[in-house]
Amino acid sequence: MLTESMEDYLEIIYRLSESKGYVKAVDIAEYLSVQASSVTRMIQKLDEAGFVKYEKYRNISLTPIGKRYGCFLVWRDNVLKQFFRTLDAGAGVDEQVEGIEHYITPHTMSLISGLLNYFKAHPERLEELRATRNDSDYPLCEDLGRLRAWEFRHNRDDA
Ligand code: MN
């Protein structure tokens, strides 16, 4: 089974292979802000699990199953971010998605994707939803300042 970290690596490997056509450990290290040695260790794990092919001093390539999973992981990330933004989640969308993406089933993902498509086809329904929203609900959360998510909402510039 893939760990959260393996999923994150596989996602970035897929992104890099799609955008640049090749994947180097140094690019992954830069993208994830981690040491090259951590990247090497993780790439070896993914190789053993059959998701990538790795030979020292060579580019990293995805196996067919690695491609299939990578494609799903990128899609999952994009759909969840779009979903949160459609809900006007505000600050911390990327951080929230980074965590929850690993605990959501493909079935639930397809339901969320369906909802997004519905709102795309019927933008007036999304406007109706927004009009019914009560912004005064939010300050009720003031007592929950010790939650991790509080950081995402309040200590960032992109709020
Ligand atoms: Mn993640």
Backbone and ligand atoms as CSV (ligand in chain L), in Angstrom:
chain,resi,resn,atom,element,x,y,z
A,1,MET,N,N,0.839,-1.207,0.000
A,1,MET,CA,C,0.000,0.000,0.000
A,1,MET,C,C,0.873,1.255,0.000
A,2,LEU,N,N,0.398,2.277,-0.669
A,2,LEU,CA,C,1.135,3.539,-0.730
A,2,LEU,C,C,0.947,4.336,0.555
A,3,THR,N,N,2.040,4.868,1.090
A,3,THR,CA,C,1.912,5.779,2.225
A,3,THR,C,C,1.549,7.170,1.684
A,4,GLU,N,N,1.174,8.068,2.601
A,4,GLU,CA,C,0.850,9.440,2.186
A,4,GLU,C,C,2.013,10.053,1.424
A,5,SER,N,N,3.198,9.837,1.966
A,5,SER,CA,C,4.387,10.410,1.372
A,5,SER,C,C,4.647,9.832,-0.024
A,6,MET,N,N,4.466,8.528,-0.166
A,6,MET,CA,C,4.632,7.900,-1.482
A,6,MET,C,C,3.637,8.487,-2.480
A,7,GLU,N,N,2.421,8.724,-2.025
A,7,GLU,CA,C,1.411,9.319,-2.916
A,7,GLU,C,C,1.837,10.714,-3.363
A,8,ASP,N,N,2.345,11.510,-2.423
A,8,ASP,CA,C,2.790,12.866,-2.772
A,8,ASP,C,C,3.928,12.832,-3.783
A,9,TYR,N,N,4.849,11.909,-3.601
A,9,TYR,CA,C,5.962,11.782,-4.549
A,9,TYR,C,C,5.477,11.346,-5.928
A,10,LEU,N,N,4.604,10.364,-5.916
A,10,LEU,CA,C,4.085,9.854,-7.185
A,10,LEU,C,C,3.351,10.964,-7.939
A,11,GLU,N,N,2.636,11.776,-7.198
A,11,GLU,CA,C,1.904,12.892,-7.807
A,11,GLU,C,C,2.868,13.875,-8.473
A,12,ILE,N,N,3.926,14.244,-7.755
A,12,ILE,CA,C,4.855,15.216,-8.319
A,12,ILE,C,C,5.649,14.594,-9.477
A,13,ILE,N,N,5.971,13.316,-9.378
A,13,ILE,CA,C,6.684,12.655,-10.482
A,13,ILE,C,C,5.820,12.683,-11.752
A,14,TYR,N,N,4.531,12.422,-11.558
A,14,TYR,CA,C,3.626,12.467,-12.711
A,14,TYR,C,C,3.542,13.885,-13.279
A,15,ARG,N,N,3.402,14.872,-12.391
A,15,ARG,CA,C,3.342,16.271,-12.855
A,15,ARG,C,C,4.584,16.647,-13.649
A,16,LEU,N,N,5.750,16.297,-13.112
A,16,LEU,CA,C,7.009,16.641,-13.779
A,16,LEU,C,C,7.142,15.909,-15.114
A,17,SER,N,N,6.756,14.642,-15.136
A,17,SER,CA,C,6.912,13.885,-16.382
A,17,SER,C,C,5.971,14.430,-17.455
A,18,GLU,N,N,4.795,14.935,-17.032
A,18,GLU,CA,C,3.874,15.518,-18.005
A,18,GLU,C,C,4.373,16.873,-18.506
A,19,SER,N,N,4.907,17.694,-17.587
A,19,SER,CA,C,5.262,19.061,-17.966
A,19,SER,C,C,6.639,19.144,-18.613
A,20,LYS,N,N,7.609,18.346,-18.128
A,20,LYS,CA,C,8.968,18.456,-18.651
A,20,LYS,C,C,9.358,17.294,-19.551
A,21,GLY,N,N,8.630,16.200,-19.443
A,21,GLY,CA,C,8.935,15.034,-20.271
A,21,GLY,C,C,9.963,14.109,-19.641
A,22,TYR,N,N,10.601,14.568,-18.559
A,22,TYR,CA,C,11.549,13.712,-17.846
A,22,TYR,C,C,11.525,14.111,-16.374
A,23,VAL,N,N,12.043,13.239,-15.505
A,23,VAL,CA,C,12.025,13.523,-14.072
A,23,VAL,C,C,13.395,13.248,-13.471
A,24,LYS,N,N,13.949,14.256,-12.828
A,24,LYS,CA,C,15.232,14.099,-12.140
A,24,LYS,C,C,15.003,14.255,-10.642
A,25,ALA,N,N,15.772,13.496,-9.866
A,25,ALA,CA,C,15.630,13.540,-8.406
A,25,ALA,C,C,15.790,14.968,-7.885
A,26,VAL,N,N,16.697,15.724,-8.492
A,26,VAL,CA,C,16.958,17.082,-8.034
A,26,VAL,C,C,15.719,17.976,-8.198
A,27,ASP,N,N,14.944,17.748,-9.261
A,27,ASP,CA,C,13.722,18.530,-9.473
A,27,ASP,C,C,12.674,18.206,-8.407
A,28,ILE,N,N,12.601,16.930,-8.052
A,28,ILE,CA,C,11.646,16.520,-7.011
A,28,ILE,C,C,12.053,17.148,-5.680
A,29,ALA,N,N,13.352,17.095,-5.370
A,29,ALA,CA,C,13.855,17.660,-4.122
A,29,ALA,C,C,13.525,19.149,-4.037
A,30,GLU,N,N,13.699,19.832,-5.157
A,30,GLU,CA,C,13.429,21.269,-5.190
A,30,GLU,C,C,11.941,21.536,-4.992
A,31,TYR,N,N,11.128,20.773,-5.707
A,31,TYR,CA,C,9.676,20.966,-5.664
A,31,TYR,C,C,9.117,20.702,-4.264
A,32,LEU,N,N,9.621,19.672,-3.611
A,32,LEU,CA,C,9.089,19.305,-2.295
A,32,LEU,C,C,9.888,19.921,-1.138
A,33,SER,N,N,10.928,20.689,-1.474
A,33,SER,CA,C,11.819,21.278,-0.461
A,33,SER,C,C,12.342,20.230,0.523
A,34,VAL,N,N,12.870,19.152,-0.013
A,34,VAL,CA,C,13.467,18.108,0.836
A,34,VAL,C,C,14.890,17.802,0.341
A,35,GLN,N,N,15.623,17.067,1.160
A,35,GLN,CA,C,16.989,16.675,0.812
A,35,GLN,C,C,16.991,15.657,-0.333
A,36,ALA,N,N,18.030,15.717,-1.152
A,36,ALA,CA,C,18.163,14.758,-2.252
A,36,ALA,C,C,18.189,13.322,-1.733
A,37,SER,N,N,18.766,13.114,-0.541
A,37,SER,CA,C,18.842,11.759,0.012
A,37,SER,C,C,17.458,11.203,0.352
A,38,SER,N,N,16.561,12.074,0.818
A,38,SER,CA,C,15.190,11.623,1.095
A,38,SER,C,C,14.509,11.225,-0.197
A,39,VAL,N,N,14.780,11.998,-1.250
A,39,VAL,CA,C,14.175,11.692,-2.549
A,39,VAL,C,C,14.662,10.324,-3.031
A,40,THR,N,N,15.957,10.098,-2.937
A,40,THR,CA,C,16.526,8.821,-3.385
A,40,THR,C,C,15.884,7.648,-2.645
A,41,ARG,N,N,15.750,7.805,-1.326
A,41,ARG,CA,C,15.155,6.740,-0.521
A,41,ARG,C,C,13.723,6.453,-0.975
A,42,MET,N,N,12.958,7.526,-1.189
A,42,MET,CA,C,11.557,7.356,-1.574
A,42,MET,C,C,11.429,6.778,-2.976
A,43,ILE,N,N,12.311,7.194,-3.876
A,43,ILE,CA,C,12.277,6.681,-5.246
A,43,ILE,C,C,12.585,5.175,-5.249
A,44,GLN,N,N,13.500,4.762,-4.367
A,44,GLN,CA,C,13.811,3.335,-4.269
A,44,GLN,C,C,12.603,2.538,-3.774
A,45,LYS,N,N,11.886,3.136,-2.814
A,45,LYS,CA,C,10.670,2.492,-2.297
A,45,LYS,C,C,9.623,2.339,-3.402
A,46,LEU,N,N,9.461,3.413,-4.171
A,46,LEU,CA,C,8.467,3.391,-5.253
A,46,LEU,C,C,8.879,2.414,-6.355
A,47,ASP,N,N,10.180,2.283,-6.541
A,47,ASP,CA,C,10.701,1.320,-7.507
A,47,ASP,C,C,10.385,-0.102,-7.038
A,48,GLU,N,N,10.690,-0.379,-5.760
A,48,GLU,CA,C,10.406,-1.709,-5.205
A,48,GLU,C,C,8.918,-2.046,-5.289
A,49,ALA,N,N,8.076,-1.024,-5.116
A,49,ALA,CA,C,6.631,-1.242,-5.157
A,49,ALA,C,C,6.109,-1.318,-6.587
A,50,GLY,N,N,6.985,-1.074,-7.568
A,50,GLY,CA,C,6.596,-1.245,-8.972
A,50,GLY,C,C,6.010,-0.014,-9.654
A,51,PHE,N,N,6.118,1.152,-9.001
A,51,PHE,CA,C,5.498,2.352,-9.573
A,51,PHE,C,C,6.450,3.173,-10.451
A,52,VAL,N,N,7.759,3.091,-10.167
A,52,VAL,CA,C,8.723,3.811,-11.005
A,52,VAL,C,C,9.898,2.900,-11.357
A,53,LYS,N,N,10.627,3.325,-12.362
A,53,LYS,CA,C,11.886,2.659,-12.693
A,53,LYS,C,C,13.007,3.629,-12.376
A,54,TYR,N,N,13.949,3.160,-11.591
A,54,TYR,CA,C,15.025,4.054,-11.163
A,54,TYR,C,C,16.377,3.399,-11.316
A,55,GLU,N,N,17.223,4.026,-12.106
A,55,GLU,CA,C,18.618,3.606,-12.170
A,55,GLU,C,C,19.470,4.813,-11.841
A,56,LYS,N,N,20.480,4.584,-11.064
A,56,LYS,CA,C,21.335,5.689,-10.616
A,56,LYS,C,C,21.847,6.504,-11.795
A,57,TYR,N,N,21.850,7.827,-11.618
A,57,TYR,CA,C,22.326,8.784,-12.630
A,57,TYR,C,C,21.477,8.808,-13.897
A,58,ARG,N,N,20.304,8.192,-13.802
A,58,ARG,CA,C,19.383,8.228,-14.944
A,58,ARG,C,C,18.129,8.983,-14.538
A,59,ASN,N,N,17.326,9.326,-15.530
A,59,ASN,CA,C,16.031,9.921,-15.220
A,59,ASN,C,C,15.123,8.867,-14.579
A,60,ILE,N,N,14.161,9.374,-13.819
A,60,ILE,CA,C,13.193,8.486,-13.176
A,60,ILE,C,C,12.002,8.349,-14.125
A,61,SER,N,N,11.557,7.118,-14.346
A,61,SER,CA,C,10.386,6.986,-15.217
A,61,SER,C,C,9.276,6.204,-14.521
A,62,LEU,N,N,8.059,6.479,-14.929
A,62,LEU,CA,C,6.896,5.815,-14.349
A,62,LEU,C,C,6.613,4.516,-15.094
A,63,THR,N,N,6.252,3.476,-14.363
A,63,THR,CA,C,5.790,2.236,-14.991
A,63,THR,C,C,4.327,2.462,-15.398
A,64,PRO,N,N,3.731,1.565,-16.174
A,64,PRO,CA,C,2.311,1.754,-16.527
A,64,PRO,C,C,1.414,1.935,-15.297
A,65,ILE,N,N,1.642,1.151,-14.251
A,65,ILE,CA,C,0.794,1.312,-13.053
A,65,ILE,C,C,1.125,2.625,-12.347
A,66,GLY,N,N,2.384,3.025,-12.383
A,66,GLY,CA,C,2.774,4.314,-11.809
A,66,GLY,C,C,2.086,5.456,-12.521
A,67,LYS,N,N,1.966,5.339,-13.837
A,67,LYS,CA,C,1.279,6.357,-14.637
A,67,LYS,C,C,-0.195,6.425,-14.266
A,68,ARG,N,N,-0.799,5.249,-14.127
A,68,ARG,CA,C,-2.229,5.190,-13.819
A,68,ARG,C,C,-2.504,5.841,-12.461
A,69,TYR,N,N,-1.697,5.494,-11.465
A,69,TYR,CA,C,-1.885,6.088,-10.136
A,69,TYR,C,C,-1.542,7.577,-10.143
A,70,GLY,N,N,-0.425,7.931,-10.795
A,70,GLY,CA,C,-0.021,9.332,-10.847
A,70,GLY,C,C,-1.101,10.199,-11.458
A,71,CYS,N,N,-1.682,9.714,-12.540
A,71,CYS,CA,C,-2.746,10.438,-13.219
A,71,CYS,C,C,-3.926,10.643,-12.269
A,72,PHE,N,N,-4.293,9.594,-11.539
A,72,PHE,CA,C,-5.395,9.711,-10.577
A,72,PHE,C,C,-5.059,10.702,-9.465
A,73,LEU,N,N,-3.820,10.656,-8.957
A,73,LEU,CA,C,-3.432,11.519,-7.833
A,73,LEU,C,C,-3.457,12.993,-8.237
A,74,VAL,N,N,-3.010,13.288,-9.453
A,74,VAL,CA,C,-3.042,14.668,-9.934
A,74,VAL,C,C,-4.487,15.125,-10.106
A,75,TRP,N,N,-5.299,14.257,-10.680
A,75,TRP,CA,C,-6.717,14.567,-10.860
A,75,TRP,C,C,-7.387,14.820,-9.502
A,76,ARG,N,N,-7.104,13.949,-8.531
A,76,ARG,CA,C,-7.686,14.064,-7.194
A,76,ARG,C,C,-7.332,15.414,-6.561
A,77,ASP,N,N,-6.061,15.767,-6.664
A,77,ASP,CA,C,-5.588,17.035,-6.109
A,77,ASP,C,C,-6.292,18.220,-6.778
A,78,ASN,N,N,-6.346,18.188,-8.104
A,78,ASN,CA,C,-6.981,19.294,-8.835
A,78,ASN,C,C,-8.466,19.412,-8.506
A,79,VAL,N,N,-9.171,18.290,-8.488
A,79,VAL,CA,C,-10.620,18.311,-8.246
A,79,VAL,C,C,-10.918,18.815,-6.827
A,80,LEU,N,N,-10.138,18.348,-5.841
A,80,LEU,CA,C,-10.386,18.775,-4.458
A,80,LEU,C,C,-10.137,20.274,-4.288
A,81,LYS,N,N,-9.069,20.778,-4.888
A,81,LYS,CA,C,-8.789,22.211,-4.783
A,81,LYS,C,C,-9.900,23.024,-5.432
A,82,GLN,N,N,-10.340,22.551,-6.591
A,82,GLN,CA,C,-11.422,23.230,-7.296
A,82,GLN,C,C,-12.707,23.185,-6.459
A,83,PHE,N,N,-12.955,22.059,-5.824
A,83,PHE,CA,C,-14.136,21.894,-4.974
A,83,PHE,C,C,-14.111,22.883,-3.805
A,84,PHE,N,N,-12.988,22.958,-3.114
A,84,PHE,CA,C,-12.859,23.883,-1.985
A,84,PHE,C,C,-13.022,25.325,-2.440
A,85,ARG,N,N,-12.457,25.638,-3.611
A,85,ARG,CA,C,-12.557,27.021,-4.097
A,85,ARG,C,C,-13.994,27.321,-4.516
A,86,THR,N,N,-14.677,26.341,-5.075
A,86,THR,CA,C,-16.078,26.518,-5.451
A,86,THR,C,C,-16.925,26.789,-4.203
A,87,LEU,N,N,-16.542,26.175,-3.095
A,87,LEU,CA,C,-17.250,26.410,-1.827
A,87,LEU,C,C,-16.816,27.715,-1.168
A,88,ASP,N,N,-15.884,28.449,-1.804
A,88,ASP,CA,C,-15.333,29.681,-1.221
A,88,ASP,C,C,-14.642,29.409,0.106
A,89,ALA,N,N,-13.858,28.339,0.157
A,89,ALA,CA,C,-13.189,27.960,1.402
A,89,ALA,C,C,-12.189,29.003,1.887
A,90,GLY,N,N,-11.730,29.883,1.008
A,90,GLY,CA,C,-10.834,30.954,1.440
A,90,GLY,C,C,-9.417,30.474,1.633
A,91,ALA,N,N,-8.800,30.887,2.731
A,91,ALA,CA,C,-7.381,30.611,2.955
A,91,ALA,C,C,-7.130,29.132,3.255
A,92,GLY,N,N,-5.930,28.694,2.918
A,92,GLY,CA,C,-5.491,27.365,3.331
A,92,GLY,C,C,-6.032,26.204,2.516
A,93,VAL,N,N,-6.546,26.483,1.330
A,93,VAL,CA,C,-7.099,25.392,0.513
A,93,VAL,C,C,-6.019,24.350,0.200
A,94,ASP,N,N,-4.869,24.821,-0.267
A,94,ASP,CA,C,-3.807,23.873,-0.655
A,94,ASP,C,C,-3.383,22.987,0.521
A,95,GLU,N,N,-3.243,23.590,1.687
A,95,GLU,CA,C,-2.805,22.839,2.868
A,95,GLU,C,C,-3.858,21.814,3.296
A,96,GLN,N,N,-5.119,22.231,3.235
A,96,GLN,CA,C,-6.185,21.306,3.621
A,96,GLN,C,C,-6.247,20.120,2.674
A,97,VAL,N,N,-6.154,20.419,1.383
A,97,VAL,CA,C,-6.216,19.357,0.379
A,97,VAL,C,C,-5.016,18.419,0.521
A,98,GLU,N,N,-3.864,18.993,0.817
A,98,GLU,CA,C,-2.652,18.190,1.003
A,98,GLU,C,C,-2.887,17.084,2.025
A,99,GLY,N,N,-3.664,17.378,3.053
A,99,GLY,CA,C,-3.945,16.380,4.080
A,99,GLY,C,C,-5.089,15.455,3.717
A,100,ILE,N,N,-6.239,16.025,3.379
A,100,ILE,CA,C,-7.438,15.175,3.230
A,100,ILE,C,C,-7.394,14.284,1.995
A,101,GLU,N,N,-6.620,14.669,0.991
A,101,GLU,CA,C,-6.598,13.905,-0.263
A,101,GLU,C,C,-6.262,12.427,-0.025
A,102,HIS,N,N,-5.496,12.155,1.027
A,102,HIS,CA,C,-5.056,10.778,1.272
A,102,HIS,C,C,-6.114,9.909,1.944
A,103,TYR,N,N,-7.208,10.526,2.374
A,103,TYR,CA,C,-8.210,9.787,3.144
A,103,TYR,C,C,-9.561,9.738,2.454
A,104,ILE,N,N,-9.566,10.123,1.182
A,104,ILE,CA,C,-10.841,10.164,0.475
A,104,ILE,C,C,-10.866,9.033,-0.549
A,105,THR,N,N,-12.001,8.360,-0.662
A,105,THR,CA,C,-12.051,7.207,-1.569
A,105,THR,C,C,-12.275,7.666,-3.012
A,106,PRO,N,N,-11.857,6.856,-3.974
A,106,PRO,CA,C,-12.137,7.195,-5.378
A,106,PRO,C,C,-13.634,7.383,-5.624
A,107,HIS,N,N,-14.455,6.619,-4.921
A,107,HIS,CA,C,-15.904,6.765,-5.098
A,107,HIS,C,C,-16.362,8.166,-4.669
A,108,THR,N,N,-15.925,8.597,-3.486
A,108,THR,CA,C,-16.294,9.938,-3.017
A,108,THR,C,C,-15.751,10.993,-3.980
A,109,MET,N,N,-14.545,10.748,-4.506
A,109,MET,CA,C,-13.971,11.684,-5.472
A,109,MET,C,C,-14.857,11.822,-6.697
A,110,SER,N,N,-15.395,10.705,-7.161
A,110,SER,CA,C,-16.232,10.800,-8.360
A,110,SER,C,C,-17.537,11.540,-8.045
A,111,LEU,N,N,-18.024,11.416,-6.794
A,111,LEU,CA,C,-19.228,12.160,-6.401
A,111,LEU,C,C,-18.948,13.660,-6.366
A,112,ILE,N,N,-17.792,14.035,-5.820
A,112,ILE,CA,C,-17.413,15.446,-5.759
A,112,ILE,C,C,-17.231,16.010,-7.165
A,113,SER,N,N,-16.593,15.218,-8.015
A,113,SER,CA,C,-16.394,15.633,-9.397
A,113,SER,C,C,-17.749,15.844,-10.087
A,114,GLY,N,N,-18.689,14.951,-9.794
A,114,GLY,CA,C,-20.033,15.077,-10.358
A,114,GLY,C,C,-20.708,16.361,-9.899
A,115,LEU,N,N,-20.515,16.708,-8.630
A,115,LEU,CA,C,-21.102,17.938,-8.094
A,115,LEU,C,C,-20.507,19.169,-8.785
A,116,LEU,N,N,-19.194,19.140,-8.991
A,116,LEU,CA,C,-18.538,20.252,-9.695
A,116,LEU,C,C,-19.080,20.393,-11.118
A,117,ASN,N,N,-19.240,19.259,-11.786
A,117,ASN,CA,C,-19.788,19.292,-13.146
A,117,ASN,C,C,-21.218,19.840,-13.147
A,118,TYR,N,N,-21.970,19.474,-12.119
A,118,TYR,CA,C,-23.344,19.970,-11.996
A,118,TYR,C,C,-23.349,21.492,-11.867
A,119,PHE,N,N,-22.471,22.003,-11.006
A,119,PHE,CA,C,-22.417,23.464,-10.826
A,119,PHE,C,C,-21.905,24.162,-12.083
A,120,LYS,N,N,-21.050,23.467,-12.829
A,120,LYS,CA,C,-20.560,24.044,-14.089
A,120,LYS,C,C,-21.699,24.151,-15.096
A,121,ALA,N,N,-22.531,23.112,-15.114
A,121,ALA,CA,C,-23.652,23.094,-16.061
A,121,ALA,C,C,-24.772,24.033,-15.616
A,122,HIS,N,N,-24.864,24.265,-14.288
A,122,HIS,CA,C,-25.947,25.111,-13.748
A,122,HIS,C,C,-25.391,26.162,-12.796
A,123,PRO,N,N,-24.663,27.144,-13.323
A,123,PRO,CA,C,-24.033,28.137,-12.434
A,123,PRO,C,C,-25.034,28.879,-11.555
A,124,GLU,N,N,-26.283,28.950,-12.017
A,124,GLU,CA,C,-27.295,29.667,-11.212
A,124,GLU,C,C,-27.573,28.925,-9.899
A,125,ARG,N,N,-27.397,27.605,-9.903
A,125,ARG,CA,C,-27.599,26.836,-8.664
A,125,ARG,C,C,-26.508,27.154,-7.640
A,126,LEU,N,N,-25.316,27.370,-8.160
A,126,LEU,CA,C,-24.208,27.731,-7.272
A,126,LEU,C,C,-24.471,29.111,-6.665
A,127,GLU,N,N,-25.005,30.005,-7.480
A,127,GLU,CA,C,-25.336,31.343,-6.968
A,127,GLU,C,C,-26.421,31.252,-5.895
A,128,GLU,N,N,-27.395,30.366,-6.110
A,128,GLU,CA,C,-28.455,30.158,-5.110
A,128,GLU,C,C,-27.856,29.690,-3.786
A,129,LEU,N,N,-26.929,28.749,-3.896
A,129,LEU,CA,C,-26.269,28.215,-2.700
A,129,LEU,C,C,-25.541,29.339,-1.966
A,130,ARG,N,N,-24.821,30.150,-2.720
A,130,ARG,CA,C,-24.065,31.250,-2.108
A,130,ARG,C,C,-24.998,32.240,-1.424
A,131,ALA,N,N,-26.164,32.462,-2.032
A,131,ALA,CA,C,-27.110,33.437,-1.486
A,131,ALA,C,C,-27.714,32.957,-0.164
A,132,THR,N,N,-27.766,31.650,0.039
A,132,THR,CA,C,-28.373,31.124,1.270
A,132,THR,C,C,-27.370,31.048,2.423
A,133,ARG,N,N,-26.123,31.349,2.114
A,133,ARG,CA,C,-25.069,31.164,3.106
A,133,ARG,C,C,-25.128,32.232,4.191
A,134,ASN,N,N,-24.878,31.807,5.414
A,134,ASN,CA,C,-24.888,32.749,6.526
A,134,ASN,C,C,-23.472,32.938,7.077
A,135,ASP,N,N,-22.862,34.050,6.735
A,135,ASP,CA,C,-21.463,34.274,7.105
A,135,ASP,C,C,-21.258,34.388,8.616
A,136,SER,N,N,-22.336,34.634,9.349
A,136,SER,CA,C,-22.180,34.793,10.794
A,136,SER,C,C,-21.902,33.460,11.485
A,137,ASP,N,N,-22.010,32.358,10.750
A,137,ASP,CA,C,-21.694,31.043,11.327
A,137,ASP,C,C,-20.213,30.931,11.681
A,138,TYR,N,N,-19.383,31.599,10.902
A,138,TYR,CA,C,-17.958,31.365,11.040
A,138,TYR,C,C,-17.361,31.749,12.397
A,139,PRO,N,N,-17.716,32.922,12.960
A,139,PRO,CA,C,-17.078,33.294,14.237
A,139,PRO,C,C,-17.336,32.297,15.363
A,140,LEU,N,N,-18.303,31.391,15.211
A,140,LEU,CA,C,-18.530,30.362,16.227
A,140,LEU,C,C,-17.279,29.507,16.421
A,141,CYS,N,N,-16.383,29.539,15.444
A,141,CYS,CA,C,-15.185,28.708,15.495
A,141,CYS,C,C,-14.058,29.355,16.305
A,142,GLU,N,N,-14.284,30.542,16.818
A,142,GLU,CA,C,-13.214,31.254,17.514
A,142,GLU,C,C,-12.600,30.433,18.651
A,143,ASP,N,N,-13.397,29.538,19.246
A,143,ASP,CA,C,-12.906,28.747,20.362
A,143,ASP,C,C,-11.984,27.605,19.942
A,144,LEU,N,N,-11.834,27.419,18.650
A,144,LEU,CA,C,-11.101,26.254,18.162
A,144,LEU,C,C,-9.701,26.613,17.668
A,145,GLY,N,N,-9.138,27.639,18.265
A,145,GLY,CA,C,-7.859,28.180,17.807
A,145,GLY,C,C,-6.668,27.256,17.903
A,146,ARG,N,N,-6.815,26.163,18.641
A,146,ARG,CA,C,-5.669,25.260,18.758
A,146,ARG,C,C,-5.660,24.169,17.701
A,147,LEU,N,N,-6.671,24.186,16.827
A,147,LEU,CA,C,-6.651,23.224,15.721
A,147,LEU,C,C,-5.558,23.616,14.732
A,148,ARG,N,N,-4.955,22.604,14.144
A,148,ARG,CA,C,-3.946,22.785,13.110
A,148,ARG,C,C,-4.454,23.692,11.973
A,149,ALA,N,N,-5.703,23.490,11.605
A,149,ALA,CA,C,-6.266,24.227,10.474
A,149,ALA,C,C,-6.332,25.727,10.746
A,150,TRP,N,N,-6.348,26.107,12.026
A,150,TRP,CA,C,-6.387,27.523,12.372
A,150,TRP,C,C,-5.217,28.264,11.737
A,151,GLU,N,N,-4.075,27.637,11.720
A,151,GLU,CA,C,-2.878,28.216,11.109
A,151,GLU,C,C,-3.130,28.564,9.646
A,152,PHE,N,N,-3.787,27.641,8.959
A,152,PHE,CA,C,-4.026,27.844,7.532
A,152,PHE,C,C,-4.875,29.089,7.301
A,153,ARG,N,N,-5.824,29.315,8.184
A,153,ARG,CA,C,-6.757,30.413,7.954
A,153,ARG,C,C,-6.221,31.757,8.396
A,154,HIS,N,N,-5.341,31.746,9.395
A,154,HIS,CA,C,-5.027,33.025,10.022
A,154,HIS,C,C,-3.600,33.476,9.948
A,155,ASN,N,N,-2.701,32.580,9.662
A,155,ASN,CA,C,-1.302,32.994,9.676
A,155,ASN,C,C,-0.679,33.016,8.291
A,156,ARG,N,N,-1.523,33.249,7.312
A,156,ARG,CA,C,-0.978,33.237,5.960
A,156,ARG,C,C,-1.371,34.498,5.209
A,157,ASP,N,N,-0.545,34.838,4.226
A,157,ASP,CA,C,-0.773,36.059,3.454
A,157,ASP,C,C,-1.879,35.890,2.426
A,158,ASP,N,N,-2.120,34.632,2.041
A,158,ASP,CA,C,-3.079,34.425,0.944
A,158,ASP,C,C,-4.523,34.361,1.453
A,159,ALA,N,N,-4.759,34.803,2.699
A,159,ALA,CA,C,-6.094,34.748,3.283
A,159,ALA,C,C,-7.084,35.620,2.498
L,1,MN,MN,MN,-0.630,15.200,0.250
